[in-house]
């Protein structure tokens, strides 16, 4: 019975955090610009620049701009996931609540995933409308499934960032300098294999790098990505995502123990 109560409390807290995130998003329309409007503009520019460049240029344009929407929302949303509690003065009380803080952040990051998918869908609809037809994708169902999986890997990175942001008051600075670096470094804008070889080990630290490469293997016949191919990418994405979730859980556990022992996070 105790386990059932704890599970119910965690599920209810995650849902409440998700619902509040939706309401905050609707109440603050500025988030529409980076998550849903700017990616469409980038997609249209890319479409016009590379129109007729090949049978799969449309897929590249959609993937690049769609990932911009999802990654931007994940990066900024994860920073705000803990930043809002710090700004409103609710960080310590929320962490001291019976429900682990990880489940509160999870609800907020889940909304980032949903809003990112909405932004990606908007990019897709606009580009298809301008192109006059959908992109040439061999297996649309597998493409859609992998697209959602990419969002899961982005959410894993977002949760780790949210945990790390508890220890710094420079979350906004990190977000601003890291946004375009991550667009390039994880392969959102173009395949990582086009970058100098010595940058690849850094890129492979992040789960979306693996997932995006697998997505391109699936969507673009003849795609030349990492040498280990589609299944190697998929295995790497699953493994790194699991590591990120484990790291996030460990960090949040440490934060909760610190607050329970000291009563505050004033030194951070």
Secondary structure as GFF3:
##gff-version 3
##sequence-region A 1 268
A	DSSP	alpha_helix	2	27	.	.	.	ID=ss1
A	DSSP	alpha_helix	31	32	.	.	.	ID=ss2
A	DSSP	pi_helix	33	37	.	.	.	ID=ss3
A	DSSP	alpha_helix	38	49	.	.	.	ID=ss4
A	DSSP	alpha_helix	57	88	.	.	.	ID=ss5
A	DSSP	alpha_helix	91	95	.	.	.	ID=ss6
A	DSSP	alpha_helix	101	131	.	.	.	ID=ss7
A	DSSP	alpha_helix	140	165	.	.	.	ID=ss8
A	DSSP	alpha_helix	171	185	.	.	.	ID=ss9
A	DSSP	three_ten_helix	192	194	.	.	.	ID=ss10
A	DSSP	three_ten_helix	197	199	.	.	.	ID=ss11
A	DSSP	alpha_helix	200	203	.	.	.	ID=ss12
A	DSSP	alpha_helix	207	219	.	.	.	ID=ss13
A	DSSP	alpha_helix	229	262	.	.	.	ID=ss14
###
